[in-house]
Every structure is written in structure tokens, then in C-alpha cells.
Amino acid sequence: MIFYGIRPVIAGLIWSAGISVAKTSIFKSDLVTEVFNYSFSIATSVIDFRSVGILVVVLLILVKYKVHPVLTILGAGMAGIIVYIFIPSL
């Protein structure tokens, strides 16, 4: 009975970590600063489209081909290294 409430807490912690990683990888700068600077009218100044592209490709591979998630994480990491070296700014 003591551990009855642990499952929602763990799910919330995992969700919070996922949101934190998504914020730092998809958005180019701090969102609070961008809100105060009114830069949301120009999406390219806020969103890193290279990261979004890698995300979309990895999600499609996960859903369509059912590749193991660890392999997709490693593949996304390698794709990120290649994309960020050969396409320095977009």
C-alpha cells in the first residue's frame, strides 16, 4: 500500500524530463527571453528545424519499421552529429 502512488510520480518525472530535453533540443534559445522579445512571429528565429527533421525521421522509423528504440536513439545521435557538422547553420 505504501508504493501505491509511486507509479504516477515516476510517470510525471519521466514526462518532465522528456519535456525538458525537447525544450533544449528543439528551441534555439530560452523561451522566456523570446516571449519578452516578441520573436514568435518569425518561426525560424525560435525553432531549430534540423532537430525537428531528425525527430520526424526517427519517429517515422519507429512507427513504420518498429526498430528498437535504443538503435533509433543511437541513429538519431549519429544523424545529429552529421547534420550539425555538414550543415552548420540553417
Sequence and secondary structure as in RCSB ss.txt:
>XXXX:A:sequence
MIFYGIRPVIAGLIWSAGISVAKTSIFKSDLVTEVFNYSFSIATSVIDFRSVGILVVVLLILVKYKVHPVLTILG
AGMAGIIVYIFIPSL
>XXXX:A:secstr
 GGGGHHHHHHHHHHHHHHHHHHHHHBSS HHHHHHHTGGGSGGGTB HHHHHHHHHHHHHHHHH   HHHHHHH
HHHHHHHHHHHS   
